Amino acid sequence: MQLVSMDDLNLISNQLEKIYLKLSSMYHIDEVLTNPYVEKILKVSQRTLQSWRDSGILKHSKVEGKIYYRLKDIQELINKNASK
């Protein structure tokens, strides 16, 4: 499994922030993301996301069997785990 570099995490965080600000100002709602999208942007497997959900690392909602994540929760995860 390939590790994500700090540069990649910072880039992802910045892009997520831009997306969030644009969408939240347009629709006045929190952006929600699905499993496949979160896997792709964080470069992690479905199993890793499941493990993070099970351990409480990543907040999520489940509606009719489908899992959703709030964009700001993904940003918080990235920011919380960024090296200083």
N, CA and C of each residue as an Amber inpcrd file, in Angstrom:
protein
   252
   0.8370000  -1.1760000   0.0000000   0.0000000   0.0000000   0.0000000
   0.8840000   1.2410000   0.0000000   0.5780000   2.1660000  -0.8630000
   1.3630000   3.3790000  -0.9980000   0.9020000   4.4080000   0.0350000
   1.8530000   4.9920000   0.7560000   1.5350000   6.0190000   1.7310000
   1.3050000   7.3420000   1.0300000   0.4430000   8.1580000   1.6200000
   0.1540000   9.4690000   1.0730000   1.1380000  10.4620000   1.6810000
   1.7730000  11.2520000   0.8360000   2.7420000  12.2300000   1.3290000
   2.0350000  13.4370000   1.9350000   2.7520000  14.1980000   2.7190000
   2.1950000  15.4140000   3.3190000   1.8000000  16.4120000   2.2470000
   2.5700000  16.4780000   1.1680000   2.2210000  17.3710000   0.0660000
   0.8790000  16.9640000  -0.5400000   0.6700000  15.6580000  -0.7150000
  -0.5970000  15.1630000  -1.2410000  -1.7420000  15.5180000  -0.2980000
  -1.5290000  15.3180000   0.9990000  -2.5750000  15.6320000   1.9870000
  -2.8970000  17.1210000   1.9980000  -1.8860000  17.9450000   1.9210000
  -2.1180000  19.3870000   1.8820000  -2.8640000  19.7990000   0.6250000
  -2.4920000  19.2080000  -0.4970000  -3.1750000  19.4970000  -1.7520000
  -4.6340000  19.0670000  -1.6760000  -4.8710000  17.8660000  -1.1630000
  -6.2390000  17.3670000  -1.0100000  -7.0350000  18.2810000  -0.0870000
  -6.4400000  18.6430000   1.0290000  -7.1170000  19.5110000   1.9930000
  -7.4880000  20.8500000   1.3630000  -6.5670000  21.4420000   0.6280000
  -6.8380000  22.7240000  -0.0320000  -7.9430000  22.5970000  -1.0700000
  -7.9010000  21.5320000  -1.8420000  -8.9320000  21.3280000  -2.8640000
 -10.2900000  21.0870000  -2.2160000 -10.3190000  20.3010000  -1.1500000
 -11.5650000  20.0520000  -0.4440000 -12.1360000  21.3420000   0.1370000
 -11.2850000  22.1600000   0.6670000 -11.7180000  23.4350000   1.2340000
 -12.3640000  24.3110000   0.1660000 -11.7410000  24.3910000  -1.0090000
 -12.2920000  25.1790000  -2.1130000 -13.6430000  24.6350000  -2.5510000
 -13.7370000  23.3160000  -2.6910000 -15.0000000  22.6810000  -3.0890000
 -16.0750000  22.9610000  -2.0480000 -15.7190000  22.7670000  -0.7920000
 -16.6720000  22.9820000   0.2940000 -17.1820000  24.4180000   0.3140000
 -16.2850000  25.3830000   0.2350000 -16.6890000  26.7850000   0.2800000
 -17.6000000  27.1420000  -0.8890000 -17.2650000  26.6480000  -2.0590000
 -18.0800000  26.9580000  -3.2380000 -19.4670000  26.3200000  -3.1310000
 -19.5040000  25.0520000  -2.7850000 -20.7900000  24.3650000  -2.7020000
 -21.6410000  24.8500000  -1.5350000 -21.0180000  25.0900000  -0.4020000
 -21.8030000  25.5270000   0.7490000 -22.3830000  26.9120000   0.5140000
 -21.6570000  27.7630000  -0.2090000 -22.2010000  29.0870000  -0.5010000
 -23.3120000  29.0080000  -1.5520000 -23.2120000  28.0510000  -2.4480000
 -24.2390000  27.8980000  -3.4870000 -25.5090000  27.2600000  -2.9390000
 -25.3610000  26.2550000  -2.1030000 -26.5120000  25.4660000  -1.6800000
 -26.8400000  25.5750000  -0.1980000 -25.9750000  26.2230000   0.5540000
 -26.1830000  26.3920000   2.0000000 -26.4050000  25.0590000   2.7050000
 -25.6450000  24.0630000   2.2870000 -25.7140000  22.7390000   2.9100000
 -24.3010000  22.1830000   3.0630000 -24.1780000  21.1710000   3.9020000
 -22.9110000  20.4640000   4.0010000 -22.7990000  19.4980000   2.8300000
 -21.6450000  19.4770000   2.2030000 -21.3940000  18.5390000   1.1060000
 -21.2140000  17.1490000   1.6870000 -21.8490000  16.1730000   1.0690000
 -21.6700000  14.7910000   1.4970000 -20.9690000  14.0120000   0.3920000
 -20.1480000  13.0600000   0.8200000 -19.3470000  12.2640000  -0.1060000
 -19.6420000  10.7920000   0.1140000 -19.5380000  10.0020000  -0.9430000
 -19.7680000   8.5630000  -0.8480000 -18.4330000   7.8250000  -0.6900000
 -18.5300000   6.5530000  -0.3270000 -17.3580000   5.7220000  -0.1160000
 -16.3680000   5.7640000  -1.2840000 -16.8090000   5.4800000  -2.5220000
 -15.8380000   5.4500000  -3.6280000 -15.0820000   6.7710000  -3.7980000
 -15.7730000   7.8770000  -3.6070000 -15.1300000   9.1820000  -3.7630000
 -14.1000000   9.4070000  -2.6560000 -14.4530000   9.0760000  -1.4190000
 -13.5380000   9.2580000  -0.2900000 -12.3180000   8.3450000  -0.4460000
 -12.5470000   7.1140000  -0.9000000 -11.4260000   6.1970000  -1.1580000
 -10.4570000   6.8190000  -2.1450000 -11.0100000   7.4150000  -3.1890000
 -10.1790000   7.9800000  -4.2510000  -9.4060000   9.2050000  -3.7660000
 -10.0700000  10.1210000  -3.0810000  -9.3700000  11.3480000  -2.6990000
  -8.3690000  11.1200000  -1.5710000  -8.6470000  10.1480000  -0.6920000
  -7.7050000   9.8580000   0.3940000  -6.7030000   8.7690000   0.0260000
  -6.9330000   8.1240000  -1.1160000  -6.0600000   7.0480000  -1.5920000
  -5.9570000   5.9210000  -0.5600000  -7.1280000   5.4860000  -0.0920000
  -7.2060000   4.3830000   0.8610000  -8.2140000   3.3620000   0.3450000
  -8.1630000   2.1610000   0.9150000  -9.0700000   1.0990000   0.5010000
 -10.4050000   1.2010000   1.2360000 -11.3780000   0.4660000   0.7170000
 -12.6870000   0.3890000   1.3540000 -12.5430000  -0.1820000   2.7610000
 -11.6600000  -1.1550000   2.9160000 -11.4280000  -1.7740000   4.2220000
 -10.8480000  -0.7730000   5.2240000  -9.9600000   0.0880000   4.7640000
  -9.4020000   1.1170000   5.6430000 -10.4950000   2.0580000   6.1160000
 -11.3560000   2.4840000   5.2020000 -12.4710000   3.3560000   5.5980000
 -13.3680000   2.6560000   6.6110000 -13.6330000   1.3880000   6.3890000
 -14.4600000   0.6290000   7.3230000 -13.7990000   0.5810000   8.7030000
 -12.5220000   0.3470000   8.7200000 -11.7780000   0.3050000   9.9720000
 -11.8470000   1.6620000  10.6850000 -11.6790000   2.7390000   9.9430000
 -11.7620000   4.0820000  10.5250000 -13.1600000   4.3690000  11.0650000
 -14.1890000   3.9040000  10.3490000 -15.5720000   4.0790000  10.8410000
 -15.7700000   3.2840000  12.1130000 -15.3460000   2.0140000  12.0950000
 -15.5380000   1.1230000  13.2450000 -14.8350000   1.6410000  14.4970000
 -13.6800000   2.2580000  14.3180000 -12.9070000   2.7320000  15.4550000
 -13.2610000   4.1690000  15.8540000 -14.1570000   4.7940000  15.1160000
 -14.5800000   6.1530000  15.4430000 -13.6520000   7.2370000  14.9270000
 -12.6860000   6.8680000  14.1110000 -11.7440000   7.8420000  13.5540000
 -12.4430000   8.7580000  12.5500000 -13.3760000   8.2050000  11.7940000
 -14.0490000   8.9570000  10.7420000 -15.5600000   8.9020000  10.9410000
 -16.1570000  10.0690000  11.1180000 -17.6030000  10.1570000  11.2840000
 -18.2890000   9.8130000   9.9630000 -19.4730000   9.2370000  10.0600000
 -20.2160000   8.8650000   8.8580000 -21.7050000   8.7450000   9.1780000
 -22.4940000   8.6650000   8.1350000 -23.9190000   8.3990000   8.2480000
 -24.2480000   7.2510000   7.3120000 -25.2360000   6.4680000   7.6930000
 -25.6490000   5.3540000   6.8520000 -27.1450000   5.4970000   6.5740000
 -27.4840000   5.5510000   5.2930000 -28.8690000   5.6860000   4.8630000
 -29.1650000   4.5620000   3.8860000 -30.0970000   3.7070000   4.2690000
 -30.4970000   2.5660000   3.4320000 -29.2770000   1.7830000   2.9350000
 -28.3400000   1.5420000   3.8310000 -27.1760000   0.7320000   3.5030000
 -26.0450000   1.4540000   2.7980000 -26.2540000   2.7000000   2.4370000
 -25.2050000   3.4630000   1.7560000 -24.5520000   4.4060000   2.7610000
 -23.2330000   4.4930000   2.7000000 -22.4720000   5.2810000   3.6690000
 -22.1020000   6.6280000   3.0640000 -22.2730000   7.6690000   3.8980000
 -21.9660000   9.0340000   3.4920000 -21.0490000   9.6870000   4.5160000
 -20.2000000  10.5890000   4.0210000 -19.2880000  11.3480000   4.8660000
 -19.4960000  12.8290000   4.5750000 -19.4260000  13.6450000   5.6070000
 -19.4830000  15.0880000   5.3880000 -18.0800000  15.5590000   4.9910000
 -18.0360000  16.4450000   4.0370000 -16.7650000  16.9690000   3.5600000
 -15.9650000  17.5740000   4.7070000 -16.6280000  18.2990000   5.5880000
 -15.8670000  18.9340000   6.6680000 -15.3020000  17.9090000   7.6510000
 -15.9230000  16.7290000   7.7790000 -15.3480000  15.6740000   8.6200000
 -14.0770000  15.0990000   7.9970000 -14.0610000  14.9970000   6.6680000
 -12.8630000  14.5310000   5.9640000 -11.7380000  15.5590000   6.1520000
 -12.0870000  16.8410000   6.0200000 -11.0930000  17.8970000   6.2070000
 -10.5320000  17.8700000   7.6260000 -11.4060000  17.6860000   8.6100000
 -10.9610000  17.6230000  10.0060000 -10.0050000  16.4540000  10.2240000
 -10.3050000  15.3060000   9.6250000  -9.4360000  14.1450000   9.7440000
  -8.0460000  14.4480000   9.1850000  -8.0090000  15.0650000   8.0290000
  -6.7410000  15.4010000   7.3940000  -5.9770000  16.4120000   8.2530000
  -6.6550000  17.4560000   8.6810000  -5.9990000  18.4930000   9.4780000
  -5.5180000  17.9620000  10.8190000  -6.3230000  17.1190000  11.4510000
  -5.9740000  16.5550000  12.7630000  -4.7250000  15.6800000  12.6760000
  -4.5420000  15.0140000  11.5540000  -3.4350000  14.0700000  11.4090000
  -2.2630000  14.6170000  10.6200000  -2.3140000  15.8780000  10.2750000
  -1.2130000  16.5000000   9.5360000  -0.0370000  16.7050000  10.4670000
   1.1510000  16.4600000   9.9680000   2.3650000  16.6910000  10.7700000
   2.5770000  18.1840000  10.9070000   3.0970000  18.5430000  12.0530000
   3.3250000  19.9820000  12.2910000   4.7790000  20.2960000  12.3210000
